[in-house]
């Protein structure tokens, strides 16, 4: 998520509010993955176009008070997302009939210390686990 208007509603004042509002959450090593909205494939105009929007949080309390260190953690997560095996995530989304996800990733201090390959594996495992948790009942899915 590049724009502030999309990201700001996800991270509300009070810190943990978005964790309570998440549809599904899972912890994968040093990452906490929160699924905030999931939209059914039928609700999206282009069914073949799968989307996973992510917001990344690296707090002063969890990572470091230095912005340089927090930005490094976010860059590592972004790089791991770019190199992720997206076919397996798409396959899992197809099984669940999900066309779009909006995720919030919360980093811990270990995000900086893990080898990059391990970070990619943990992120992949967490995404698969999170998507497989989603149930597609109308009350769980936020239709936009």
N, CA, C and O of each residue as an XYZ file, in Angstrom:
576
protein
N       0.844     -1.160      0.000
C       0.000      0.000      0.000
C       0.891      1.225      0.000
O       1.644      1.461      0.945
N       0.803      1.982     -1.040
C       1.685      3.124     -1.182
C       1.056      4.413     -0.653
O       1.770      5.299     -0.181
N      -0.265      4.525     -0.726
C      -0.871      5.794     -0.359
C      -1.325      5.805      1.099
O      -1.803      4.804      1.631
N      -1.165      6.938      1.709
C      -1.530      7.116      3.112
C      -3.030      6.910      3.372
O      -3.381      6.305      4.385
N      -3.928      7.390      2.497
C      -5.360      7.170      2.761
C      -5.761      5.702      2.822
O      -6.713      5.356      3.521
N      -5.050      4.827      2.101
C      -5.344      3.400      2.194
C      -4.779      2.795      3.467
O      -5.398      1.929      4.086
N      -3.586      3.265      3.855
C      -2.894      2.661      4.985
C      -3.422      3.165      6.333
O      -3.485      2.400      7.296
N      -3.795      4.427      6.406
C      -4.172      5.042      7.679
C      -5.353      4.360      8.364
O      -5.305      4.181      9.581
N      -6.424      3.964      7.639
C      -7.509      3.267      8.345
C      -7.082      1.935      8.949
O      -7.703      1.451      9.895
N      -6.017      1.339      8.402
C      -5.570      0.055      8.921
C      -4.910      0.202     10.286
O      -5.091     -0.636     11.170
N      -4.146      1.273     10.448
C      -3.416      1.473     11.696
C      -4.091      2.620     12.427
O      -3.804      3.789     12.170
N      -4.970      2.284     13.323
C      -5.722      3.303     14.050
C      -4.994      3.716     15.310
O      -4.093      3.026     15.787
N      -5.400      4.844     15.831
C      -4.845      5.293     17.108
C      -5.269      4.284     18.171
O      -6.433      3.888     18.230
N      -4.349      3.883     18.983
C      -4.638      2.870     19.980
C      -3.845      1.606     19.717
O      -3.831      0.699     20.549
N      -3.192      1.534     18.585
C      -2.222      0.475     18.319
C      -2.799     -0.885     18.011
O      -2.681     -1.345     16.876
N      -3.404     -1.536     18.947
C      -3.797     -2.932     18.773
C      -5.205     -3.085     18.209
O      -5.687     -4.208     18.068
N      -5.857     -2.006     17.890
C      -7.229     -2.083     17.399
C      -7.319     -2.926     16.126
O      -8.234     -3.736     15.983
N      -6.376     -2.739     15.208
C      -6.447     -3.481     13.952
C      -6.235     -4.976     14.173
O      -6.739     -5.792     13.402
N      -5.499     -5.338     15.212
C      -5.320     -6.755     15.513
C      -6.633     -7.396     15.920
O      -6.903     -8.547     15.577
N      -7.442     -6.656     16.646
C      -8.730     -7.197     17.074
C      -9.728     -7.239     15.922
O     -10.612     -8.096     15.899
N      -9.593     -6.319     14.964
C     -10.532     -6.244     13.844
C     -10.183     -7.186     12.702
O     -10.944     -7.290     11.740
N      -9.059     -7.867     12.785
C      -8.620     -8.712     11.674
C      -9.566     -9.891     11.478
O     -10.095    -10.445     12.441
N      -9.768    -10.264     10.221
C     -10.575    -11.443      9.898
C      -9.822    -12.692     10.335
O     -10.381    -13.580     10.979
N      -8.555    -12.741      9.974
C      -7.711    -13.879     10.343
C      -6.332    -13.349     10.705
O      -5.882    -12.337     10.168
N      -5.666    -14.043     11.621
C      -4.311    -13.647     12.007
C      -3.493    -14.889     12.238
O      -3.999    -15.929     12.663
N      -2.207    -14.756     11.946
C      -1.299    -15.857     12.188
C       0.079    -15.296     12.478
O       0.431    -14.209     12.018
N       0.849    -16.042     13.240
C       2.222    -15.649     13.519
C       3.135    -16.634     12.806
O       2.966    -17.850     12.898
N       4.106    -16.075     12.093
C       5.075    -16.893     11.395
C       6.457    -16.359     11.754
O       6.949    -15.412     11.141
N       7.067    -16.971     12.743
C       8.375    -16.505     13.198
C       8.269    -15.090     13.740
O       7.458    -14.828     14.629
N       9.079    -14.171     13.217
C       9.070    -12.805     13.731
C       7.989    -11.920     13.111
O       7.980    -10.712     13.348
N       7.089    -12.488     12.333
C       6.052    -11.703     11.674
C       4.676    -12.061     12.194
O       4.367    -13.230     12.423
N       3.864    -11.050     12.376
C       2.450    -11.241     12.668
C       1.696    -10.797     11.432
O       1.799     -9.637     11.032
N       0.938    -11.694     10.818
C       0.185    -11.393      9.610
C      -1.279    -11.261      9.977
O      -1.865    -12.160     10.580
N      -1.864    -10.129      9.606
C      -3.272     -9.868      9.876
C      -3.992     -9.675      8.555
O      -3.579     -8.846      7.744
N      -5.050    -10.417      8.325
C      -5.877    -10.217      7.139
C      -7.022     -9.300      7.547
O      -7.837     -9.660      8.396
N      -7.085     -8.118      6.947
C      -8.075     -7.131      7.343
C      -9.300     -7.139      6.450
O     -10.416     -6.959      6.937
N      -9.119     -7.342      5.159
C     -10.267     -7.517      4.264
C      -9.937     -8.602      3.253
O      -8.791     -8.762      2.834
N     -10.952     -9.332      2.879
C     -10.837    -10.334      1.820
C     -12.079    -10.202      0.962
O     -13.196    -10.165      1.478
N     -11.888    -10.131     -0.335
C     -13.002     -9.917     -1.256
C     -13.134    -11.132     -2.157
O     -12.147    -11.626     -2.702
N     -14.356    -11.607     -2.309
C     -14.618    -12.786     -3.147
C     -14.301    -12.497     -4.606
O     -14.341    -11.351     -5.053
N     -13.988    -13.544     -5.328
C     -13.648    -13.401     -6.745
C     -14.807    -12.817     -7.538
O     -14.584    -12.039     -8.465
N     -16.044    -13.177     -7.194
C     -17.201    -12.704     -7.947
C     -17.404    -11.201     -7.794
O     -18.033    -10.567     -8.641
N     -16.871    -10.630     -6.714
C     -17.048     -9.202     -6.452
C     -16.077     -8.349     -7.265
O     -16.239     -7.131     -7.346
N     -15.070     -8.984     -7.866
C     -14.041     -8.256     -8.597
C     -14.311     -8.381    -10.085
O     -14.684     -9.450    -10.569
N     -14.123     -7.302    -10.800
C     -14.400     -7.284    -12.231
C     -13.466     -8.220    -12.987
O     -13.920     -9.003    -13.822
N     -12.156     -8.148    -12.703
C     -11.174     -8.990    -13.380
C     -10.849    -10.179    -12.489
O     -10.056    -10.059    -11.556
N     -11.458    -11.328    -12.773
C     -11.299    -12.502    -11.925
C      -9.879    -13.048    -11.975
O      -9.389    -13.569    -10.973
N      -9.205    -12.943    -13.120
C      -7.856    -13.489    -13.234
C      -6.808    -12.643    -12.508
O      -5.665    -13.074    -12.355
N      -7.177    -11.480    -12.074
C      -6.219    -10.564    -11.477
C      -6.256    -10.693     -9.953
O      -7.125    -10.117     -9.299
N      -5.310    -11.453     -9.390
C      -5.264    -11.643     -7.942
C      -4.460    -10.523     -7.315
O      -3.419    -10.123     -7.837
N      -4.940    -10.024     -6.207
C      -4.256     -8.923     -5.543
C      -4.021     -9.252     -4.079
O      -4.887     -9.804     -3.401
N      -2.854     -8.907     -3.615
C      -2.553     -8.941     -2.190
C      -1.921     -7.598     -1.867
O      -0.764     -7.352     -2.208
N      -2.681     -6.729     -1.209
C      -2.155     -5.438     -0.781
C      -1.593     -5.605      0.622
O      -2.231     -6.208      1.485
N      -0.422     -5.081      0.842
C       0.202     -5.226      2.157
C       0.605     -3.883      2.717
O       1.064     -2.996      1.997
N       0.427     -3.754      4.003
C       0.960     -2.643      4.771
C       1.927     -3.236      5.774
O       1.649     -4.288      6.350
N       3.052     -2.587      5.994
C       4.077     -3.120      6.890
C       4.267     -2.150      8.050
O       4.434     -0.947      7.849
N       4.240     -2.693      9.267
C       4.425     -1.889     10.469
C       5.699     -2.347     11.163
O       5.874     -3.531     11.453
N       6.578     -1.396     11.423
C       7.782     -1.643     12.208
C       7.802     -0.570     13.290
O       8.244      0.553     13.048
N       7.331     -0.913     14.467
C       7.145      0.093     15.509
C       8.441      0.396     16.246
O       9.375     -0.406     16.261
N       8.472      1.567     16.850
C       9.635      1.975     17.642
C       9.821      1.044     18.833
O      10.946      0.732     19.225
N       8.719      0.614     19.394
C       8.782     -0.237     20.579
C       9.336     -1.622     20.260
O      10.108     -2.177     21.042
N       8.948     -2.180     19.121
C       9.344     -3.547     18.770
C      10.702     -3.623     18.087
O      11.475     -4.540     18.363
N      11.006     -2.684     17.206
C      12.222     -2.767     16.394
C      13.331     -1.913     16.993
O      14.273     -2.443     17.582
N      13.229     -0.609     16.849
C      14.257      0.298     17.324
C      13.720      1.718     17.262
O      12.777      2.002     16.523
N      14.312      2.591     18.028
C      13.916      3.997     17.970
C      14.514      4.695     16.761
O      14.091      5.793     16.399
N      15.494      4.063     16.137
C      16.140      4.650     14.969
C      15.344      4.346     13.700
O      15.034      3.190     13.413
N      15.021      5.386     12.952
C      14.247      5.219     11.718
C      15.011      4.385     10.695
O      14.403      3.641      9.925
N      16.321      4.500     10.680
C      17.136      3.740      9.729
C      16.936      2.237      9.920
O      16.832      1.490      8.947
N      16.885      1.807     11.162
C      16.729      0.385     11.476
C      15.321     -0.081     11.117
O      15.153     -1.162     10.553
N      14.310      0.724     11.439
C      12.931      0.356     11.108
C      12.733      0.277      9.593
O      12.053     -0.621      9.097
N      13.332      1.220      8.865
C      13.219      1.204      7.405
C      13.911     -0.012      6.802
O      13.435     -0.567      5.812
N      15.025     -0.431      7.387
C      15.718     -1.630      6.908
C      14.823     -2.854      7.071
O      14.759     -3.702      6.180
N      14.137     -2.947      8.202
C      13.222     -4.078      8.431
C      12.106     -4.081      7.384
O      11.759     -5.134      6.848
N      11.548     -2.914      7.095
C      10.486     -2.831      6.094
C      11.001     -3.196      4.705
O      10.321     -3.892      3.951
N      12.198     -2.728      4.369
C      12.773     -3.054      3.056
C      13.012     -4.543      2.901
O      12.799     -5.098      1.823
N      13.454     -5.195      3.969
C      13.670     -6.648      3.914
C      12.352     -7.386      3.665
O      12.305     -8.343      2.892
N      11.286     -6.934      4.324
C       9.977     -7.563      4.133
C       9.488     -7.334      2.704
O       8.986     -8.260      2.068
N       9.630     -6.110      2.194
C       9.209     -5.827      0.822
C       9.973     -6.674     -0.184
O       9.388     -7.195     -1.133
N      11.276     -6.813      0.022
C      12.089     -7.631     -0.888
C      11.669     -9.092     -0.823
O      11.623     -9.773     -1.848
N      11.365     -9.573      0.368
C      10.920    -10.961      0.517
C       9.569    -11.162     -0.168
O       9.333    -12.214     -0.761
N       8.687    -10.177     -0.097
C       7.391    -10.274     -0.773
C       7.554    -10.310     -2.293
O       6.826    -11.024     -2.984
N       8.512     -9.537     -2.808
C       8.739     -9.521     -4.254
C       9.288    -10.848     -4.762
O       8.966    -11.267     -5.874
N      10.115    -11.512     -3.957
C      10.726    -12.771     -4.371
C       9.911    -13.992     -3.958
O      10.362    -15.127     -4.112
N       8.735    -13.762     -3.444
C       7.889    -14.838     -2.939
C       7.367    -15.718     -4.073
O       7.143    -15.243     -5.186
N       7.176    -17.000     -3.779
C       6.559    -17.919     -4.733
C       5.063    -17.613     -4.773
O       4.288    -18.112     -3.958
N       4.680    -16.785     -5.735
C       3.307    -16.301     -5.771
C       2.324    -17.322     -6.330
O       1.122    -17.215     -6.089
N       2.814    -18.302     -7.065
C       1.905    -19.299     -7.648
C       1.196    -20.117     -6.582
O       0.003    -20.397     -6.708
N       1.916    -20.506     -5.530
C       1.277    -21.304     -4.478
C       0.267    -20.467     -3.692
O      -0.759    -20.986     -3.253
N       0.551    -19.189     -3.514
C      -0.404    -18.309     -2.824
C      -1.645    -18.131     -3.694
O      -2.768    -18.175     -3.191
N      -1.446    -17.931     -5.003
C      -2.587    -17.801     -5.921
C      -3.435    -19.063     -5.940
O      -4.663    -18.991     -5.966
N      -2.778    -20.224     -5.926
C      -3.508    -21.490     -5.924
C      -4.378    -21.605     -4.679
O      -5.535    -22.020     -4.756
N      -3.819    -21.238     -3.541
C      -4.591    -21.289     -2.291
C      -5.740    -20.285     -2.314
O      -6.822    -20.567     -1.800
N      -5.508    -19.109     -2.913
C      -6.575    -18.117     -3.031
C      -7.678    -18.618     -3.965
O      -8.859    -18.371     -3.722
N      -7.294    -19.318     -5.027
C      -8.294    -19.875     -5.939
C      -9.155    -20.918     -5.243
O     -10.368    -20.964     -5.451
N      -8.533    -21.756     -4.416
C      -9.293    -22.773     -3.680
C     -10.353    -22.131     -2.803
O     -11.465    -22.642     -2.675
N      -9.996    -21.005     -2.200
C     -10.912    -20.316     -1.286
C     -11.807    -19.302     -1.990
O     -12.623    -18.639     -1.349
N     -11.653    -19.179     -3.325
C     -12.437    -18.221     -4.107
C     -12.228    -16.779     -3.622
O     -13.180    -16.007     -3.515
N     -10.983    -16.435     -3.334
C     -10.644    -15.092     -2.874
C      -9.931    -14.367     -3.998
O      -8.979    -14.892     -4.576
N     -10.385    -13.167     -4.308
C      -9.787    -12.394     -5.378
C      -8.833    -11.330     -4.895
O      -7.906    -10.960     -5.615
N      -9.040    -10.822     -3.679
C      -8.211     -9.731     -3.195
C      -8.078     -9.816     -1.677
O      -9.047    -10.091     -0.969
N      -6.873     -9.578     -1.195
C      -6.604     -9.556      0.245
C      -5.946     -8.239      0.612
O      -5.171     -7.685     -0.168
N      -6.247     -7.750      1.774
C      -5.539     -6.599      2.319
C      -4.915     -7.049      3.638
O      -5.618     -7.370      4.596
N      -3.589     -7.065      3.667
C      -2.854     -7.590      4.809
C      -2.094     -6.496      5.524
O      -1.718     -5.483      4.935
N      -1.879     -6.722      6.807
C      -1.017     -5.873      7.610
C       0.041     -6.773      8.231
O      -0.294     -7.726      8.935
N       1.312     -6.483      7.979
C       2.420     -7.273      8.520
C       3.074     -6.480      9.639
O       3.481     -5.335      9.443
N       3.172     -7.086     10.800
C       3.787     -6.443     11.949
C       5.132     -7.118     12.205
O       5.187     -8.318     12.474
N       6.211     -6.348     12.122
C       7.573     -6.877     12.260
C       7.996     -6.931     13.722
O       7.561     -6.121     14.541
N       8.842     -7.889     14.029
C       9.483     -7.993     15.330
C      10.986     -7.763     15.140
O      11.462     -7.671     14.009
N      11.709     -7.672     16.215
C      13.146     -7.409     16.158
C      13.903     -8.477     15.364
O      14.887     -8.159     14.696
N      13.462     -9.730     15.426
C      14.157    -10.823     14.739
C      14.119    -10.690     13.220
O      14.873    -11.365     12.520
N      13.243     -9.824     12.706
C      13.168     -9.607     11.266
C      14.511     -9.160     10.706
O      14.860     -9.503      9.576
N      15.255     -8.406     11.479
C      16.557     -7.907     11.036
C      17.659     -8.949     11.165
O      18.656     -8.881     10.445
N      17.501     -9.899     12.054
C      18.580    -10.839     12.362
C      18.497    -12.132     11.564
O      19.505    -12.819     11.399
N      17.321    -12.471     11.070
C      17.160    -13.719     10.315
C      17.851    -13.641      8.961
O      17.880    -12.574      8.347
N      18.406    -14.749      8.487
C      18.885    -14.780      7.108
C      17.713    -14.564      6.157
O      16.579    -14.949      6.444
N      18.012    -13.937      5.016
C      16.958    -13.540      4.094
C      16.157    -14.733      3.580
O      14.937    -14.637      3.444
N      16.807    -15.838      3.296
C      16.097    -17.027      2.798
C      15.109    -17.547      3.841
O      13.998    -17.953      3.500
N      15.513    -17.534      5.111
C      14.602    -17.967      6.174
C      13.415    -17.018      6.300
O      12.288    -17.449      6.545
N      13.674    -15.727      6.131
C      12.602    -14.742      6.194
C      11.591    -14.974      5.072
O      10.385    -14.878      5.297
N      12.077    -15.279      3.862
C      11.178    -15.577      2.743
C      10.334    -16.813      3.032
O       9.133    -16.826      2.760
N      10.966    -17.862      3.588
C      10.229    -19.091      3.899
C       9.150    -18.842      4.950
O       8.029    -19.333      4.822
N       9.490    -18.077      5.989
C       8.517    -17.780      7.038
C       7.354    -16.945      6.498
O       6.199    -17.175      6.857
N       7.662    -15.991      5.647
C       6.616    -15.160      5.062
C       5.700    -15.988      4.166
O       4.480    -15.833      4.204
N       6.288    -16.858      3.366
C       5.497    -17.721      2.486
C       4.607    -18.650      3.311
O       3.415    -18.789      3.037
N       5.192    -19.274      4.309
C       4.425    -20.189      5.156
C       3.288    -19.448      5.857
O       2.176    -19.966      5.958
N       3.565    -18.244      6.337
C       2.541    -17.459      7.017
C       1.408    -17.059      6.093
O       0.243    -17.093      6.490
N       1.738    -16.674      4.848
C       0.689    -16.295      3.889
C      -0.205    -17.474      3.541
O      -1.428    -17.343      3.498
N       0.405    -18.622      3.295
C      -0.383    -19.818      2.977
C      -1.289    -20.178      4.154
O      -2.463    -20.499      3.969
N      -0.740    -20.122      5.347
C      -1.513    -20.457      6.554
C      -2.666    -19.468      6.751
O      -3.774    -19.858      7.120
N      -2.392    -18.191      6.502
C      -3.411    -17.160      6.677
C      -4.548    -17.324      5.672
O      -5.721    -17.237      6.035
N      -4.199    -17.560      4.413
C      -5.228    -17.731      3.381
C      -6.047    -18.986      3.651
O      -7.258    -18.992      3.433
N      -5.402    -20.046      4.122
C      -6.151    -21.273      4.386
C      -7.085    -21.139      5.590
O      -8.019    -21.929      5.730
N      -6.851    -20.155      6.460
C      -7.733    -19.922      7.616
C      -9.018    -19.211      7.238
O     -10.019    -19.303      7.949
N      -8.991    -18.497      6.112
C     -10.133    -17.661      5.756
C     -11.329    -18.517      5.396
O     -11.243    -19.417      4.561
N     -12.444    -18.223      6.038
C     -13.699    -18.866      5.665
C     -14.507    -17.849      4.879
O     -14.434    -16.650      5.148
N     -15.257    -18.313      3.933
C     -15.935    -17.394      3.035
C     -17.414    -17.209      3.353
O     -18.247    -17.165      2.448
N     -17.734    -17.103      4.623
C     -19.105    -16.787      4.970
C     -19.286    -15.277      4.817
O     -18.321    -14.519      4.915
N     -20.511    -14.849      4.581
C     -20.772    -13.439      4.306
C     -20.388    -12.544      5.484
O     -19.950    -11.413      5.275
N     -20.541    -13.023      6.704
C     -20.241    -12.165      7.851
C     -18.746    -11.932      8.032
O     -18.342    -10.933      8.627
N     -17.922    -12.844      7.523
C     -16.479    -12.692      7.671
C     -15.853    -11.826      6.602
O     -14.855    -11.153      6.860
N     -16.413    -11.828      5.411
C     -15.793    -11.132      4.288
C     -16.331     -9.721      4.212
O     -17.544     -9.512      4.203
N     -15.444     -8.762      4.157
C     -15.824     -7.352      3.980
C     -15.881     -7.079      2.488
O     -14.852     -7.102      1.813
N     -17.056     -6.825      1.976
C     -17.221     -6.524      0.562
C     -17.168     -5.015      0.398
O     -17.893     -4.282      1.071
N     -16.306     -4.556     -0.499
C     -16.163     -3.112     -0.701
C     -16.885     -2.704     -1.953
O     -16.888     -1.525     -2.307
